[in-house]
Amino acid sequence: MSATITPVRDKSALEDFLQLPYRLYRDDPNFVFPLLSEMRHFFDRQKNPFFNHAVAELWVARNAQGQVVGRIGAAVDRYNNEHHDEKVGFFGFYEADTDPELGRALLETARQWIADQGMEIMRGPGCFTSNHDWFGLQVEGTVNRPVIGMPYNHRYYEQHFEDFGLVGVKDLYAWLISTGGEFPEKMQRLIDRILNRPGLVIRSFDMKRFDQEAALVRELYNQCWNSNWGFIPMDDEDFAYSAKDMKSMVDPDFLLVAELDGTPIGFSLTIPDFNQALQPIKGKLAPFGWLRFLLAKRKIHVARTLLMGVLPDYRRLGVDMAMVYRTMQTGFSKGIETGECSWVLADNRPMNMILEGYGADRYKTYRVYELPVT
């Protein structure tokens, strides 16, 4: 390998880190370039509260001519390690040319840094953790434009990881579902029975009480997902940062809160697939990106359900099934033709069975990898 790997120490190196996908994916019609302004904000340690409880490092690899040919990042999140009582460092933002030696060198750089932090395991790839936009490497299924918040990668990355010794620890599914059509009579009767349960209300998010409703969703998220694999609790600052664009992104009819006898017991969050509108502007809002985005936004016909949870004591009531149904009906009424439910843990049998019952197609598989670092 004739590349030199150096840490990102200034704004110029960060720009090199952020700009690499523009070269690696410039001829790929499926890739959606992230908004550069958002990525700069994400890595700003003074603005992103993630860095209040995590340490991180970024690296770029340059060839003999000085061209950036690879990148990787690593992070240690105190919240994750305290919650799961483990010593894990995450790696992510992996991009590299096809050279397998380059791949090994990048992964070894992250592995050594994670070991130097006193950790025992490296896990990824991600951005950086499961609380961020994307997590996992697509290893099976349809190769097409990813929906908002989901990863996209060269397929040879899987070989890079396996050659390095990384082993799959968890598979994550993406399901594609039609929002129209009729359901089998037996299933429709079950849904009707659930929705007619005395005291059960599935309502939309109240935008007039945005702060209170957002706080409720955060509380439900932390309680519903507490025992899930990969869950990391979110504090007030983390949630506020993640929800900073919620007012402009979320259709309140797609953010559902389930209540039983007035007590909140679950929620579901679906957003339009803004990647449909973001793809043409290639990560740049200026000078005319905003206009192109706003025009394309009107034609979005895909949505993604990215969060759903029901409190443990109420999971046998079919509330999750009812929220999927309501989301599908809402999507159909708003011109949404298809929806993606992602990601769903491969061993989350109840949710996978619900989606199968609705006729959804499990069309993509993502994989999270691990490797001992000591």
C-alpha positions in Angstrom: 0.0 0.0 0.0 1.4 3.4 -1.0 -1.0 5.5 1.1 -0.3 7.5 4.2 -2.9 7.7 6.9 -3.1 10.8 9.0 -5.5 12.1 11.6 -7.9 15.0 10.8 -6.5 18.0 12.7 -7.9 21.1 10.9 -10.7 22.3 8.7 -8.8 21.6 5.5 -8.3 18.0 6.4 -12.0 17.7 7.5 -13.1 19.0 4.1 -10.9 16.3 2.5 -12.6 13.7 4.7 -16.1 15.0 3.8 -15.4 15.4 0.1 -14.1 11.8 -0.5 -17.5 10.3 -1.4 -17.8 12.8 -4.2 -15.0 11.0 -6.0 -15.8 7.4 -4.9 -19.5 7.6 -5.9 -19.5 10.3 -8.6 -20.6 7.8 -11.3 -23.0 5.9 -9.0 -26.6 6.8 -9.8 -27.9 5.5 -6.5 -25.7 7.4 -4.1 -27.2 10.3 -2.1 -24.5 12.8 -1.1 -25.1 14.1 2.5 -25.6 17.8 3.1 -22.1 19.1 3.7 -23.4 21.8 6.0 -25.0 19.1 8.3 -21.9 17.0 8.3 -19.7 19.9 9.3 -22.1 20.6 12.1 -22.1 17.0 13.2 -18.3 17.0 13.6 -18.2 20.3 15.4 -17.4 19.3 18.9 -18.7 22.6 20.3 -22.1 22.1 18.7 -22.8 18.4 18.8 -23.7 17.2 22.3 -22.5 13.7 21.4 -19.0 14.8 22.2 -20.0 15.7 25.7 -20.1 12.0 26.5 -17.9 10.6 23.7 -14.4 10.9 22.3 -13.6 10.4 18.6 -10.9 10.6 16.0 -11.0 10.8 12.2 -8.4 9.8 9.6 -7.8 10.3 5.9 -5.6 8.2 3.7 -3.6 9.9 0.8 -1.7 8.2 -2.0 1.7 9.3 -3.2 0.2 12.1 -5.3 -1.6 13.5 -2.3 -5.1 12.4 -3.4 -7.4 11.2 -0.7 -8.2 7.5 -1.3 -9.8 6.5 2.0 -11.2 7.6 5.4 -12.4 6.2 8.7 -13.5 7.4 12.1 -13.7 5.9 15.5 -15.5 6.8 18.7 -15.9 5.7 22.3 -19.3 6.6 23.7 -19.5 6.6 27.5 -23.3 6.3 27.5 -23.2 3.1 25.5 -20.6 1.5 27.7 -22.3 2.4 30.9 -25.7 1.3 29.7 -24.5 -2.1 28.4 -21.6 -2.6 30.8 -19.2 -3.2 28.0 -16.0 -1.7 26.6 -16.8 -1.0 22.9 -15.4 1.5 20.5 -17.4 2.2 17.3 -15.9 2.7 13.9 -17.6 4.3 11.0 -17.6 6.7 8.0 -15.6 4.0 6.2 -14.9 4.8 2.6 -12.0 3.4 0.5 -10.8 2.5 -2.9 -10.8 -1.1 -3.9 -7.2 -1.8 -2.7 -7.6 -4.5 0.1 -4.3 -3.3 1.7 -5.7 0.2 2.1 -8.8 -1.3 3.7 -6.8 -3.3 6.2 -4.6 -0.3 7.0 -7.7 2.0 7.7 -9.4 -0.6 9.9 -6.1 -1.3 11.7 -5.8 2.4 12.5 -9.2 2.5 14.0 -8.6 -0.8 15.9 -5.4 0.5 17.4 -7.0 3.7 18.5 -9.9 1.9 20.1 -7.5 -0.4 21.9 -5.5 2.6 23.1 -8.7 4.0 24.7 -8.9 0.9 26.9 -11.7 -0.8 24.9 -12.1 -4.5 24.2 -14.3 -4.6 21.1 -14.6 -2.5 17.9 -18.1 -2.4 16.4 -19.5 -0.9 13.2 -19.7 0.6 10.7 -21.8 3.5 11.7 -22.2 7.3 12.1 -21.1 6.7 14.9 -23.7 4.8 17.0 -27.2 3.5 16.6 -28.5 6.9 17.7 -27.2 8.5 14.6 -28.4 8.5 11.1 -27.1 5.2 9.8 -25.7 2.0 11.2 -24.6 -1.2 9.5 -23.3 -2.3 6.1 -25.7 -3.5 3.4 -24.7 -7.1 2.5 -27.8 -8.4 0.8 -30.8 -7.3 -1.2 -31.8 -4.6 -3.7 -29.2 -2.1 -4.8 -30.9 1.2 -5.3 -31.1 4.7 -3.8 -31.2 4.4 0.0 -34.1 6.1 1.9 -33.4 9.0 4.3 -31.1 8.0 7.1 -30.0 4.6 5.7 -26.5 3.7 4.6 -25.2 3.0 1.1 -21.9 1.3 0.4 -19.7 -0.3 -2.2 -20.3 -4.0 -2.0 -16.6 -4.8 -1.8 -16.5 -3.3 1.7 -18.0 -6.5 2.9 -14.9 -8.3 1.7 -12.6 -5.6 3.3 -14.3 -6.2 6.6 -14.2 -10.0 6.5 -10.6 -10.1 5.3 -9.7 -8.0 8.3 -11.3 -10.5 10.7 -14.5 -8.5 11.5 -17.4 -10.9 12.2 -21.1 -10.1 11.8 -22.8 -9.7 15.2 -26.3 -8.5 14.2 -28.3 -8.4 11.0 -30.8 -5.6 10.5 -33.7 -5.7 8.0 -35.4 -3.2 5.8 -38.9 -3.9 4.7 -40.7 -2.4 1.7 -44.5 -2.1 1.9 -47.2 -0.8 -0.3 -49.5 1.8 1.3 -52.6 1.0 -0.7 -54.7 -2.1 -1.4 -56.9 -4.2 0.8 -55.8 -6.6 3.5 -56.9 -10.2 4.0 -60.3 -10.3 5.6 -59.0 -12.2 8.7 -56.3 -9.6 9.2 -58.6 -6.7 8.7 -61.0 -8.1 11.4 -58.0 -8.3 13.8 -57.0 -4.7 13.1 -60.6 -3.5 13.6 -60.8 -5.3 16.9 -57.6 -3.7 18.1 -58.6 -0.2 17.1 -62.0 -0.6 18.7 -60.5 -1.6 22.1 -62.1 0.5 24.8 -59.8 3.3 26.0 -57.3 2.9 23.1 -56.5 6.0 21.2 -53.9 6.4 18.5 -53.5 10.1 17.9 -51.3 12.4 15.8 -48.5 14.5 17.2 -49.8 17.9 18.5 -47.5 20.5 16.9 -49.0 23.3 19.0 -47.5 21.6 22.1 -44.3 20.7 20.3 -41.9 20.9 23.3 -44.2 18.8 25.5 -44.9 16.3 22.8 -41.2 15.9 21.9 -40.3 15.3 25.6 -43.0 12.6 25.7 -41.6 10.9 22.6 -38.1 11.0 24.2 -39.4 9.4 27.4 -41.3 6.7 25.4 -38.3 6.0 23.3 -36.0 5.5 26.3 -38.5 3.3 28.0 -39.6 1.2 24.9 -36.2 0.6 23.6 -34.3 0.2 26.9 -33.6 -3.5 26.6 -33.1 -3.5 22.8 -29.8 -4.5 21.2 -27.8 -1.4 20.3 -30.0 1.0 22.3 -28.2 4.0 23.8 -30.2 6.3 26.1 -30.6 9.9 24.9 -30.3 12.8 27.3 -32.1 16.1 26.8 -29.3 17.6 24.8 -28.9 14.6 22.5 -32.6 14.4 21.8 -32.9 18.2 21.2 -30.0 17.9 18.7 -31.6 14.9 16.9 -35.0 16.6 16.9 -33.7 20.1 15.8 -35.2 19.7 12.3 -38.3 17.8 13.4 -40.6 20.8 13.0 -39.7 21.1 9.3 -39.3 17.4 8.5 -42.2 15.7 10.3 -45.8 15.6 9.1 -47.7 15.4 12.4 -50.0 12.8 10.9 -47.0 10.5 10.6 -45.9 10.8 14.2 -48.3 8.8 16.2 -48.8 8.4 19.9 -50.7 5.5 21.3 -52.6 6.0 24.6 -54.6 3.6 26.7 -57.1 5.2 29.2 -55.2 8.5 28.8 -51.7 6.9 29.5 -49.1 7.1 26.7 -48.0 3.6 25.9 -46.3 3.8 22.5 -45.3 5.9 19.5 -44.4 5.6 15.9 -42.3 8.0 13.7 -42.5 8.1 9.9 -40.9 10.7 7.7 -41.1 11.4 4.0 -38.1 10.1 2.1 -36.3 13.4 1.6 -33.5 11.6 -0.2 -35.7 11.8 -3.3 -35.4 15.5 -3.2 -31.8 15.6 -1.9 -30.2 13.4 -4.5 -30.3 15.9 -7.3 -28.6 18.7 -5.3 -25.6 16.5 -4.5 -25.1 17.7 -0.9 -25.0 21.4 -1.7 -27.8 23.8 -0.9 -26.1 26.9 -2.3 -26.7 28.7 -4.6 -29.8 27.0 -6.0 -29.9 23.8 -4.1 -32.7 25.0 -1.8 -35.0 25.8 -4.7 -34.4 22.5 -6.4 -35.0 20.7 -3.1 -38.3 22.5 -2.4 -39.6 21.8 -5.8 -38.6 18.1 -5.7 -40.0 17.8 -2.2 -43.5 18.1 -3.5 -43.1 14.9 -5.5 -42.0 12.6 -2.8 -43.9 9.3 -3.0 -41.9 7.2 -0.5 -41.8 7.4 3.3 -39.7 5.6 6.0 -40.9 4.4 9.4 -37.7 4.8 11.4 -38.9 4.4 15.0 -41.7 2.5 16.7 -42.0 1.3 20.3 -44.6 0.1 22.8 -44.0 -0.1 26.5 -43.2 -3.7 27.6 -46.4 -4.1 29.7 -48.6 -3.4 26.6 -46.9 -5.3 23.9 -49.5 -8.1 23.6 -52.3 -5.7 22.7 -51.5 -5.3 19.0 -50.8 -1.6 19.4 -47.8 -1.8 17.1 -49.9 -3.6 14.4 -52.5 -0.8 14.7 -49.8 2.0 14.3 -48.5 0.3 11.2 -52.0 0.2 9.8 -52.7 3.8 10.6 -49.4 4.9 9.1 -50.2 3.0 5.9 -53.6 4.5 5.6 -52.2 8.0 6.2 -49.5 7.5 3.6 -52.1 6.3 1.0 -54.2 9.4 1.6 -51.2 11.7 1.1 -49.9 10.2 -2.1 -47.3 8.0 -0.6 -47.0 4.8 -2.7 -44.5 2.8 -0.8 -42.9 2.8 2.6 -39.8 1.4 4.1 -39.7 0.1 7.7 -36.1 0.2 8.8 -34.2 -1.0 10.5 -35.7 -4.0 12.2 -33.5 -6.4 14.2 -33.4 -9.8 12.5 -34.3 -11.4 15.8 -37.2 -9.1 16.4 -39.7 -11.8 15.5 -42.9 -10.0 16.5 -42.3 -7.0 14.3 -41.0 -9.0 11.4 -44.1 -11.2 11.6 -46.4 -8.1 11.6 -44.7 -6.8 8.5 -44.9 -10.1 6.8 -48.6 -10.2 7.6 -49.0 -6.8 5.8 -47.4 -8.3 2.7 -44.1 -6.4 3.1 -41.0 -7.5 1.2 -37.8 -7.9 3.2 -35.7 -6.4 0.5 -32.4 -5.3 2.2 -30.1 -6.7 4.9 -27.6 -4.7 6.8 -24.9 -6.1 9.0 -23.1 -4.8 12.1 -19.6 -6.2 12.7 -17.4 -6.7 15.7 -13.8 -7.7 16.4 -11.9 -8.0 19.7 -9.1 -5.4 19.8 -7.0 -6.9 22.5 
